[in-house]
Amino acid sequence: MEEVESSSFLKRNVRQASLVSSLIVGISAILAAMSGPLYRFDVIDLNTALNIILRMSITYGLGIGVLIAIIAILLGLVYYKIHAFQYIKFAIISVIISSAVFAVPYSQLRRGAPPIHEISTDLTNPPEFIDILPLRANAPNPPEYISEITGYGMVVNVTEKQKEYYPDIQPLVIGSDDYKDIFSVAKESVLEMGWTLVSHDEASGRIEAYDTTPWFGFVDDVVIRITKTLDTNVFVIDVRSKSRVGFGDVGANAERIRDYLALIENK
């Protein structure tokens, strides 16, 4: 008798479990999505945004919601069979939403990026930030090129990690006798990338800009250096990109340099 009552109870509450799962997943997804804008507009600090709101909503909120959804789906299929969809549709939606939210951090982890936050095409003499220095005044990461960083119990050789993970990040060598044209293309490409142009000095061959990520509004600074080689018809474009905050950049700086140089090369 108790087994029958228990079975009847589960059958009656499949729809309720489905609704509860969708409610939990919906709230968790909204909180996860809001963590970036809340930090970006200085409502909360970075630790609260990443380690409390984002991590908790994904790990616990979505985790619990998906667990309830899966249970509801299984019970619905057992008790209602071909008519189950009307009872478990919200649970299915919960699983779909959770998969989409999980895909964002998972896609970043799949990059297999090293724990570094700056990349340079020239590792011997990296381009220096000059005009952008005042904008980095309160940035946790210093403007200088640091070849070895420590944090989270790690000591990371930035130069060696870049060579290991991004061997394709190299200076762009261009054969031309028109320096002004090269500089103009380099500057125009900065704007085409959607970066904010800070300064451009044709005489020294330096361009400085910064890029802002759409979700959290993280700011990464970029300096471009154009130099003439001993061959008067050959110029070298070096690019350095560095994050203002964060120990690692999940590959963003390398991807930025790669895309920028490809844009110039294809012109």
C-alpha positions as CSV (number, residue, x, y, z in Angstrom):
1,M,0.0,0.0,0.0
2,E,2.8,2.4,0.9
3,E,4.6,1.6,-2.4
4,V,1.4,2.5,-4.3
5,E,1.0,5.7,-2.4
6,S,4.6,6.6,-3.0
7,S,4.3,5.9,-6.7
8,S,1.1,7.9,-6.9
9,F,2.8,10.8,-5.1
10,L,5.7,10.8,-7.5
11,K,3.4,10.6,-10.5
12,R,1.3,13.6,-9.3
13,N,4.4,15.8,-8.7
14,V,6.3,15.3,-11.9
15,R,4.9,18.5,-13.3
16,Q,5.7,20.4,-10.1
17,A,9.3,19.1,-10.1
18,S,9.6,20.2,-13.7
19,L,8.4,23.7,-12.8
20,V,10.7,23.9,-9.8
21,S,13.7,22.9,-11.9
22,S,12.9,25.6,-14.5
23,L,12.5,28.2,-11.7
24,I,15.8,27.4,-10.1
25,V,17.7,27.2,-13.4
26,G,16.1,30.5,-14.6
27,I,17.1,32.4,-11.5
28,S,20.6,30.9,-11.5
29,A,21.1,31.8,-15.2
30,I,20.0,35.4,-14.6
31,L,22.3,35.7,-11.7
32,A,25.2,34.3,-13.7
33,A,24.5,36.6,-16.6
34,M,24.2,39.6,-14.2
35,S,27.6,39.0,-12.5
36,G,29.4,40.6,-15.4
37,P,27.4,43.8,-15.7
38,L,27.2,44.2,-11.9
39,Y,31.0,44.2,-11.8
40,R,31.4,46.3,-14.9
41,F,29.3,49.1,-13.4
42,D,31.0,49.0,-10.0
43,V,28.0,47.5,-8.1
44,I,30.1,44.7,-6.8
45,D,33.8,43.8,-6.7
46,L,35.5,41.2,-8.9
47,N,35.8,38.6,-6.2
48,T,32.1,38.8,-5.4
49,A,31.2,38.7,-9.1
50,L,33.4,35.7,-10.0
51,N,33.7,33.6,-6.9
52,I,30.3,34.1,-5.3
53,I,27.6,35.1,-7.8
54,L,29.0,33.4,-11.0
55,R,30.5,30.3,-9.4
56,M,27.7,29.7,-6.9
57,S,24.9,30.2,-9.5
58,I,26.6,27.8,-12.0
59,T,27.9,25.2,-9.6
60,Y,25.1,25.0,-7.1
61,G,22.1,26.7,-8.7
62,L,22.3,25.1,-12.1
63,G,23.6,21.9,-10.7
64,I,20.6,21.5,-8.4
65,G,18.2,22.6,-11.1
66,V,19.5,20.1,-13.6
67,L,19.4,17.3,-11.0
68,I,15.7,18.0,-10.3
69,A,15.0,18.3,-14.1
70,I,16.6,15.0,-14.8
71,I,14.6,13.3,-12.1
72,A,11.4,14.9,-13.4
73,I,12.2,13.7,-17.0
74,L,12.9,10.1,-15.9
75,L,9.8,10.0,-13.8
76,G,7.7,11.5,-16.5
77,L,8.9,8.9,-19.0
78,V,8.2,6.1,-16.6
79,Y,4.7,7.2,-15.6
80,Y,3.4,9.0,-18.7
81,K,5.4,7.4,-21.5
82,I,4.4,8.9,-24.9
83,H,2.3,11.6,-23.1
84,A,5.3,12.7,-20.9
85,F,6.2,15.9,-22.8
86,Q,3.3,18.0,-21.4
87,Y,4.5,17.1,-17.9
88,I,8.3,17.5,-18.4
89,K,8.6,20.2,-21.0
90,F,9.8,22.8,-18.4
91,A,12.4,20.3,-17.2
92,I,13.7,19.8,-20.8
93,I,13.9,23.6,-21.2
94,S,15.9,23.7,-17.9
95,V,18.4,21.2,-19.2
96,I,18.8,23.2,-22.5
97,I,19.3,26.5,-20.7
98,S,21.8,24.9,-18.3
99,S,23.8,23.4,-21.1
100,A,24.0,26.8,-22.8
101,V,25.2,28.5,-19.6
102,F,27.7,25.8,-18.9
103,A,29.1,26.1,-22.4
104,V,30.5,29.6,-21.8
105,P,33.1,28.7,-19.1
106,Y,33.6,25.3,-20.6
107,S,34.6,26.8,-24.0
108,Q,37.1,29.0,-22.2
109,L,38.6,26.1,-20.3
110,R,38.9,24.1,-23.5
111,R,41.3,26.7,-24.8
112,G,43.9,25.2,-22.5
113,A,45.4,28.7,-22.0
114,P,48.4,29.1,-19.7
115,P,48.0,31.2,-16.5
116,I,49.5,34.4,-18.0
117,H,48.0,37.8,-18.7
118,E,50.2,39.3,-21.3
119,I,51.6,38.5,-24.8
120,S,54.2,40.1,-26.9
121,T,55.5,39.4,-30.4
122,D,58.9,40.6,-29.2
123,L,60.0,38.8,-26.0
124,T,63.5,40.2,-26.0
125,N,62.5,43.9,-26.2
126,P,58.7,44.1,-25.7
127,P,57.0,47.4,-26.8
128,E,56.5,49.7,-23.8
129,F,53.3,51.5,-22.8
130,I,53.7,55.2,-22.5
131,D,50.6,57.2,-23.1
132,I,48.4,54.6,-21.7
133,L,50.2,54.6,-18.3
134,P,47.8,57.0,-16.6
135,L,44.9,54.7,-17.5
136,R,46.6,51.8,-15.8
137,A,47.4,53.8,-12.6
138,N,45.1,51.6,-10.4
139,A,45.5,48.4,-12.3
140,P,46.5,45.4,-10.3
141,N,48.8,44.2,-13.1
142,P,51.8,46.5,-13.6
143,P,52.5,48.1,-17.0
144,E,56.0,46.7,-17.3
145,Y,56.7,43.4,-19.0
146,I,57.1,40.8,-16.2
147,S,58.8,37.7,-17.3
148,E,58.0,35.7,-14.1
149,I,54.7,36.0,-12.1
150,T,53.6,34.4,-8.9
151,G,50.1,33.7,-7.6
152,Y,47.8,30.9,-6.5
153,G,50.7,28.9,-5.3
154,M,52.4,29.0,-8.7
155,V,55.5,30.6,-10.1
156,V,55.0,31.1,-13.9
157,N,57.7,31.9,-16.4
158,V,55.6,34.1,-18.8
159,T,58.1,34.0,-21.6
160,E,58.5,30.3,-21.7
161,K,54.7,29.7,-21.4
162,Q,54.1,32.0,-24.4
163,K,56.7,30.1,-26.4
164,E,55.2,26.8,-25.4
165,Y,51.5,27.7,-26.0
166,Y,51.7,30.4,-28.7
167,P,54.6,29.7,-30.9
168,D,52.7,31.3,-33.8
169,I,52.7,34.7,-32.1
170,Q,55.5,36.4,-34.1
171,P,56.3,39.9,-35.4
172,L,54.7,40.7,-38.8
173,V,57.4,41.5,-41.4
174,I,56.2,43.7,-44.3
175,G,58.0,44.5,-47.5
176,S,57.2,48.1,-48.5
177,D,58.8,51.4,-49.2
178,D,55.8,53.4,-48.0
179,Y,56.1,53.8,-44.2
180,K,53.2,56.3,-44.0
181,D,50.9,53.7,-45.6
182,I,51.9,51.0,-43.2
183,F,51.4,53.2,-40.2
184,S,48.0,54.3,-41.6
185,V,46.9,50.7,-42.1
186,A,48.1,49.8,-38.6
187,K,46.1,52.6,-37.1
188,E,42.9,51.9,-39.2
189,S,43.1,48.3,-38.2
190,V,43.0,49.3,-34.5
191,L,39.7,51.0,-35.2
192,E,38.4,48.1,-37.2
193,M,39.1,45.8,-34.3
194,G,36.8,47.9,-32.2
195,W,39.5,49.0,-29.8
196,T,39.7,52.5,-28.2
197,L,42.5,54.4,-29.7
198,V,44.6,56.2,-27.0
199,S,47.4,57.7,-29.0
200,H,49.3,57.4,-32.3
201,D,52.8,58.8,-33.0
202,E,53.9,58.3,-36.6
203,A,57.4,59.7,-35.9
204,S,58.1,57.0,-33.3
205,G,56.0,54.3,-34.9
206,R,53.9,53.7,-31.8
207,I,50.2,53.2,-31.4
208,E,48.4,52.6,-28.1
209,A,44.9,51.4,-27.5
210,Y,42.7,49.3,-25.3
211,D,40.1,46.7,-25.8
212,T,37.1,46.1,-23.5
213,T,35.5,42.7,-23.1
214,P,31.7,42.8,-23.6
215,W,30.6,40.8,-20.5
216,F,32.7,41.8,-17.5
217,G,34.2,44.9,-19.1
218,F,37.7,43.7,-18.5
219,V,40.2,46.2,-20.1
220,D,43.3,44.9,-21.9
221,D,45.9,47.4,-23.2
222,V,47.6,47.1,-26.5
223,V,50.8,48.8,-27.8
224,I,51.9,48.5,-31.4
225,R,55.4,49.3,-32.6
226,I,56.5,49.7,-36.2
227,T,60.2,49.7,-36.9
228,K,62.4,49.8,-40.0
229,T,65.0,47.1,-40.4
230,L,68.5,47.5,-41.9
231,D,66.8,46.8,-45.2
232,T,65.1,50.1,-46.0
233,N,62.2,48.4,-47.7
234,V,61.3,46.1,-44.8
235,F,59.3,47.0,-41.7
236,V,58.5,45.0,-38.6
237,I,55.2,45.3,-36.7
238,D,55.4,44.2,-33.0
239,V,52.3,44.0,-30.8
240,R,52.0,43.6,-27.0
241,S,48.7,43.1,-25.3
242,K,48.3,43.0,-21.5
243,S,45.3,42.6,-19.1
244,R,44.8,45.2,-16.4
245,V,43.3,42.6,-14.0
246,G,43.5,38.8,-13.6
247,F,46.2,36.3,-13.2
248,G,45.3,34.5,-16.4
249,D,43.5,35.7,-19.6
250,V,42.1,32.4,-20.9
251,G,44.0,33.1,-24.2
252,A,42.4,36.5,-24.9
253,N,45.6,38.5,-25.4
254,A,47.1,35.9,-27.8
255,E,43.8,35.8,-29.8
256,R,43.7,39.5,-30.0
257,I,47.2,39.9,-31.4
258,R,46.6,37.0,-33.8
259,D,43.4,38.6,-35.2
260,Y,45.0,42.1,-35.4
261,L,48.1,40.9,-37.4
262,A,45.9,38.8,-39.6
263,L,43.8,41.8,-40.4
264,I,46.8,43.8,-41.5
265,E,48.3,41.0,-43.4
266,N,45.2,40.5,-45.4
267,K,45.0,44.1,-46.6
